[in-house]
Amino acid sequence: MNKAYNMLTVDSYIDSIKANLEKHSDLLVGNLKNIITYNYFSE
């Protein structure tokens, strides 16, 4: 494979990750807020 094709593939992959994060950011933030409230130790 040539370098230009590899860069295009990497750029496409990064763009798809960004697009999916933007679409699901509300869900992600909600899940992270829930995780923060978990009790990870026993008293």
PyMOL Python script that loads the backbone (N, CA, C, O; Angstrom):
from pymol import cmd

cmd.read_pdbstr("""\
ATOM      1  N   MET A   1       0.843  -1.196   0.000  1.00  0.00           N
ATOM      2  CA  MET A   1       0.000   0.000   0.000  1.00  0.00           C
ATOM      3  C   MET A   1       0.874   1.241   0.000  1.00  0.00           C
ATOM      4  O   MET A   1       1.967   1.265   0.566  1.00  0.00           O
ATOM      5  N   ASN A   2       0.366   2.248  -0.640  1.00  0.00           N
ATOM      6  CA  ASN A   2       1.166   3.469  -0.639  1.00  0.00           C
ATOM      7  C   ASN A   2       0.808   4.349   0.549  1.00  0.00           C
ATOM      8  O   ASN A   2      -0.212   4.158   1.209  1.00  0.00           O
ATOM      9  N   LYS A   3       1.669   5.307   0.795  1.00  0.00           N
ATOM     10  CA  LYS A   3       1.516   6.157   1.985  1.00  0.00           C
ATOM     11  C   LYS A   3       0.235   6.989   1.937  1.00  0.00           C
ATOM     12  O   LYS A   3      -0.423   7.170   2.961  1.00  0.00           O
ATOM     13  N   ALA A   4      -0.124   7.495   0.758  1.00  0.00           N
ATOM     14  CA  ALA A   4      -1.330   8.318   0.627  1.00  0.00           C
ATOM     15  C   ALA A   4      -2.574   7.508   0.970  1.00  0.00           C
ATOM     16  O   ALA A   4      -3.484   8.017   1.625  1.00  0.00           O
ATOM     17  N   TYR A   5      -2.623   6.251   0.533  1.00  0.00           N
ATOM     18  CA  TYR A   5      -3.775   5.398   0.838  1.00  0.00           C
ATOM     19  C   TYR A   5      -3.854   5.127   2.337  1.00  0.00           C
ATOM     20  O   TYR A   5      -4.938   5.153   2.918  1.00  0.00           O
ATOM     21  N   ASN A   6      -2.714   4.869   2.959  1.00  0.00           N
ATOM     22  CA  ASN A   6      -2.697   4.632   4.396  1.00  0.00           C
ATOM     23  C   ASN A   6      -3.189   5.846   5.163  1.00  0.00           C
ATOM     24  O   ASN A   6      -3.954   5.701   6.117  1.00  0.00           O
ATOM     25  N   MET A   7      -2.770   7.034   4.769  1.00  0.00           N
ATOM     26  CA  MET A   7      -3.200   8.253   5.446  1.00  0.00           C
ATOM     27  C   MET A   7      -4.702   8.446   5.273  1.00  0.00           C
ATOM     28  O   MET A   7      -5.392   8.845   6.211  1.00  0.00           O
ATOM     29  N   LEU A   8      -5.203   8.165   4.081  1.00  0.00           N
ATOM     30  CA  LEU A   8      -6.641   8.295   3.830  1.00  0.00           C
ATOM     31  C   LEU A   8      -7.415   7.324   4.715  1.00  0.00           C
ATOM     32  O   LEU A   8      -8.463   7.675   5.258  1.00  0.00           O
ATOM     33  N   THR A   9      -6.910   6.127   4.857  1.00  0.00           N
ATOM     34  CA  THR A   9      -7.564   5.134   5.692  1.00  0.00           C
ATOM     35  C   THR A   9      -7.561   5.569   7.151  1.00  0.00           C
ATOM     36  O   THR A   9      -8.578   5.457   7.835  1.00  0.00           O
ATOM     37  N   VAL A  10      -6.429   6.063   7.628  1.00  0.00           N
ATOM     38  CA  VAL A  10      -6.327   6.526   9.013  1.00  0.00           C
ATOM     39  C   VAL A  10      -7.241   7.727   9.225  1.00  0.00           C
ATOM     40  O   VAL A  10      -7.941   7.803  10.234  1.00  0.00           O
ATOM     41  N   ASP A  11      -7.238   8.656   8.287  1.00  0.00           N
ATOM     42  CA  ASP A  11      -8.109   9.831   8.397  1.00  0.00           C
ATOM     43  C   ASP A  11      -9.583   9.425   8.404  1.00  0.00           C
ATOM     44  O   ASP A  11     -10.375   9.977   9.168  1.00  0.00           O
ATOM     45  N   SER A  12      -9.948   8.474   7.564  1.00  0.00           N
ATOM     46  CA  SER A  12     -11.330   8.006   7.524  1.00  0.00           C
ATOM     47  C   SER A  12     -11.714   7.355   8.847  1.00  0.00           C
ATOM     48  O   SER A  12     -12.818   7.557   9.353  1.00  0.00           O
ATOM     49  N   TYR A  13     -10.793   6.572   9.401  1.00  0.00           N
ATOM     50  CA  TYR A  13     -11.041   5.904  10.673  1.00  0.00           C
ATOM     51  C   TYR A  13     -11.231   6.929  11.790  1.00  0.00           C
ATOM     52  O   TYR A  13     -12.165   6.820  12.584  1.00  0.00           O
ATOM     53  N   ILE A  14     -10.352   7.918  11.851  1.00  0.00           N
ATOM     54  CA  ILE A  14     -10.449   8.962  12.874  1.00  0.00           C
ATOM     55  C   ILE A  14     -11.742   9.751  12.703  1.00  0.00           C
ATOM     56  O   ILE A  14     -12.417  10.063  13.684  1.00  0.00           O
ATOM     57  N   ASP A  15     -12.087  10.072  11.465  1.00  0.00           N
ATOM     58  CA  ASP A  15     -13.335  10.803  11.215  1.00  0.00           C
ATOM     59  C   ASP A  15     -14.553   9.994  11.662  1.00  0.00           C
ATOM     60  O   ASP A  15     -15.505  10.557  12.202  1.00  0.00           O
ATOM     61  N   SER A  16     -14.528   8.684  11.442  1.00  0.00           N
ATOM     62  CA  SER A  16     -15.667   7.864  11.858  1.00  0.00           C
ATOM     63  C   SER A  16     -15.760   7.800  13.381  1.00  0.00           C
ATOM     64  O   SER A  16     -16.861   7.798  13.931  1.00  0.00           O
ATOM     65  N   ILE A  17     -14.628   7.748  14.063  1.00  0.00           N
ATOM     66  CA  ILE A  17     -14.637   7.753  15.527  1.00  0.00           C
ATOM     67  C   ILE A  17     -15.212   9.075  16.036  1.00  0.00           C
ATOM     68  O   ILE A  17     -16.049   9.083  16.938  1.00  0.00           O
ATOM     69  N   LYS A  18     -14.765  10.179  15.463  1.00  0.00           N
ATOM     70  CA  LYS A  18     -15.273  11.492  15.876  1.00  0.00           C
ATOM     71  C   LYS A  18     -16.774  11.593  15.646  1.00  0.00           C
ATOM     72  O   LYS A  18     -17.502  12.083  16.509  1.00  0.00           O
ATOM     73  N   ALA A  19     -17.239  11.136  14.495  1.00  0.00           N
ATOM     74  CA  ALA A  19     -18.666  11.216  14.169  1.00  0.00           C
ATOM     75  C   ALA A  19     -19.489  10.380  15.150  1.00  0.00           C
ATOM     76  O   ALA A  19     -20.539  10.824  15.615  1.00  0.00           O
ATOM     77  N   ASN A  20     -19.018   9.180  15.464  1.00  0.00           N
ATOM     78  CA  ASN A  20     -19.755   8.330  16.397  1.00  0.00           C
ATOM     79  C   ASN A  20     -19.730   8.896  17.809  1.00  0.00           C
ATOM     80  O   ASN A  20     -20.727   8.789  18.524  1.00  0.00           O
ATOM     81  N   LEU A  21     -18.625   9.493  18.229  1.00  0.00           N
ATOM     82  CA  LEU A  21     -18.577  10.117  19.554  1.00  0.00           C
ATOM     83  C   LEU A  21     -19.539  11.294  19.633  1.00  0.00           C
ATOM     84  O   LEU A  21     -20.205  11.494  20.649  1.00  0.00           O
ATOM     85  N   GLU A  22     -19.609  12.071  18.556  1.00  0.00           N
ATOM     86  CA  GLU A  22     -20.535  13.209  18.547  1.00  0.00           C
ATOM     87  C   GLU A  22     -21.980  12.723  18.627  1.00  0.00           C
ATOM     88  O   GLU A  22     -22.801  13.319  19.324  1.00  0.00           O
ATOM     89  N   LYS A  23     -22.291  11.633  17.909  1.00  0.00           N
ATOM     90  CA  LYS A  23     -23.657  11.108  17.911  1.00  0.00           C
ATOM     91  C   LYS A  23     -24.053  10.559  19.274  1.00  0.00           C
ATOM     92  O   LYS A  23     -25.212  10.664  19.675  1.00  0.00           O
ATOM     93  N   HIS A  24     -23.099   9.978  19.983  1.00  0.00           N
ATOM     94  CA  HIS A  24     -23.407   9.285  21.221  1.00  0.00           C
ATOM     95  C   HIS A  24     -22.814   9.964  22.452  1.00  0.00           C
ATOM     96  O   HIS A  24     -22.695   9.334  23.503  1.00  0.00           O
ATOM     97  N   SER A  25     -22.443  11.234  22.339  1.00  0.00           N
ATOM     98  CA  SER A  25     -21.782  11.904  23.461  1.00  0.00           C
ATOM     99  C   SER A  25     -22.699  12.035  24.678  1.00  0.00           C
ATOM    100  O   SER A  25     -22.231  11.922  25.811  1.00  0.00           O
ATOM    101  N   ASP A  26     -23.992  12.271  24.467  1.00  0.00           N
ATOM    102  CA  ASP A  26     -24.912  12.378  25.601  1.00  0.00           C
ATOM    103  C   ASP A  26     -24.986  11.058  26.371  1.00  0.00           C
ATOM    104  O   ASP A  26     -24.975  11.045  27.602  1.00  0.00           O
ATOM    105  N   LEU A  27     -25.060   9.964  25.640  1.00  0.00           N
ATOM    106  CA  LEU A  27     -25.091   8.645  26.267  1.00  0.00           C
ATOM    107  C   LEU A  27     -23.780   8.379  27.010  1.00  0.00           C
ATOM    108  O   LEU A  27     -23.787   7.862  28.127  1.00  0.00           O
ATOM    109  N   LEU A  28     -22.666   8.733  26.387  1.00  0.00           N
ATOM    110  CA  LEU A  28     -21.359   8.534  27.002  1.00  0.00           C
ATOM    111  C   LEU A  28     -21.227   9.329  28.291  1.00  0.00           C
ATOM    112  O   LEU A  28     -20.770   8.800  29.304  1.00  0.00           O
ATOM    113  N   VAL A  29     -21.623  10.590  28.260  1.00  0.00           N
ATOM    114  CA  VAL A  29     -21.538  11.434  29.458  1.00  0.00           C
ATOM    115  C   VAL A  29     -22.426  10.876  30.560  1.00  0.00           C
ATOM    116  O   VAL A  29     -22.027  10.843  31.724  1.00  0.00           O
ATOM    117  N   GLY A  30     -23.611  10.443  30.206  1.00  0.00           N
ATOM    118  CA  GLY A  30     -24.512   9.855  31.198  1.00  0.00           C
ATOM    119  C   GLY A  30     -23.917   8.606  31.833  1.00  0.00           C
ATOM    120  O   GLY A  30     -23.994   8.422  33.048  1.00  0.00           O
ATOM    121  N   ASN A  31     -23.326   7.752  31.010  1.00  0.00           N
ATOM    122  CA  ASN A  31     -22.698   6.540  31.540  1.00  0.00           C
ATOM    123  C   ASN A  31     -21.510   6.867  32.432  1.00  0.00           C
ATOM    124  O   ASN A  31     -21.318   6.233  33.470  1.00  0.00           O
ATOM    125  N   LEU A  32     -20.715   7.847  32.038  1.00  0.00           N
ATOM    126  CA  LEU A  32     -19.570   8.241  32.867  1.00  0.00           C
ATOM    127  C   LEU A  32     -20.034   8.807  34.204  1.00  0.00           C
ATOM    128  O   LEU A  32     -19.414   8.544  35.235  1.00  0.00           O
ATOM    129  N   LYS A  33     -21.114   9.580  34.199  1.00  0.00           N
ATOM    130  CA  LYS A  33     -21.653  10.118  35.456  1.00  0.00           C
ATOM    131  C   LYS A  33     -22.113   8.982  36.364  1.00  0.00           C
ATOM    132  O   LYS A  33     -21.915   9.039  37.578  1.00  0.00           O
ATOM    133  N   ASN A  34     -22.728   7.947  35.782  1.00  0.00           N
ATOM    134  CA  ASN A  34     -23.143   6.794  36.580  1.00  0.00           C
ATOM    135  C   ASN A  34     -21.945   6.056  37.158  1.00  0.00           C
ATOM    136  O   ASN A  34     -21.961   5.654  38.321  1.00  0.00           O
ATOM    137  N   ILE A  35     -20.922   5.880  36.358  1.00  0.00           N
ATOM    138  CA  ILE A  35     -19.728   5.164  36.814  1.00  0.00           C
ATOM    139  C   ILE A  35     -19.081   5.892  37.986  1.00  0.00           C
ATOM    140  O   ILE A  35     -18.605   5.255  38.925  1.00  0.00           O
ATOM    141  N   ILE A  36     -19.061   7.208  37.938  1.00  0.00           N
ATOM    142  CA  ILE A  36     -18.434   8.003  39.002  1.00  0.00           C
ATOM    143  C   ILE A  36     -19.140   7.774  40.335  1.00  0.00           C
ATOM    144  O   ILE A  36     -18.515   7.841  41.393  1.00  0.00           O
ATOM    145  N   THR A  37     -20.446   7.503  40.281  1.00  0.00           N
ATOM    146  CA  THR A  37     -21.198   7.340  41.527  1.00  0.00           C
ATOM    147  C   THR A  37     -21.105   5.932  42.117  1.00  0.00           C
ATOM    148  O   THR A  37     -21.587   5.699  43.226  1.00  0.00           O
ATOM    149  N   TYR A  38     -20.495   4.991  41.395  1.00  0.00           N
ATOM    150  CA  TYR A  38     -20.377   3.618  41.906  1.00  0.00           C
ATOM    151  C   TYR A  38     -19.517   3.573  43.160  1.00  0.00           C
ATOM    152  O   TYR A  38     -18.568   4.344  43.308  1.00  0.00           O
ATOM    153  N   ASN A  39     -19.858   2.676  44.043  1.00  0.00           N
ATOM    154  CA  ASN A  39     -19.086   2.454  45.244  1.00  0.00           C
ATOM    155  C   ASN A  39     -18.130   1.291  44.972  1.00  0.00           C
ATOM    156  O   ASN A  39     -18.553   0.137  44.901  1.00  0.00           O
ATOM    157  N   TYR A  40     -16.847   1.598  44.822  1.00  0.00           N
ATOM    158  CA  TYR A  40     -15.877   0.586  44.425  1.00  0.00           C
ATOM    159  C   TYR A  40     -15.210  -0.100  45.619  1.00  0.00           C
ATOM    160  O   TYR A  40     -14.297  -0.906  45.437  1.00  0.00           O
ATOM    161  N   PHE A  41     -15.644   0.203  46.797  1.00  0.00           N
ATOM    162  CA  PHE A  41     -15.040  -0.422  47.983  1.00  0.00           C
ATOM    163  C   PHE A  41     -16.133  -0.765  48.968  1.00  0.00           C
ATOM    164  O   PHE A  41     -17.204  -0.157  48.974  1.00  0.00           O
ATOM    165  N   SER A  42     -15.853  -1.724  49.779  1.00  0.00           N
ATOM    166  CA  SER A  42     -16.824  -2.090  50.803  1.00  0.00           C
ATOM    167  C   SER A  42     -16.382  -1.505  52.139  1.00  0.00           C
ATOM    168  O   SER A  42     -15.191  -1.429  52.440  1.00  0.00           O
ATOM    169  N   GLU A  43     -17.337  -1.107  52.905  1.00  0.00           N
ATOM    170  CA  GLU A  43     -16.998  -0.462  54.185  1.00  0.00           C
ATOM    171  C   GLU A  43     -16.910  -1.474  55.314  1.00  0.00           C
ATOM    172  O   GLU A  43     -16.635  -1.103  56.456  1.00  0.00           O
TER     173      GLU A  43
END
""", "prot")
cmd.dss("prot")
cmd.show_as("cartoon", "prot")
cmd.util.cbc("prot")
cmd.orient("prot")
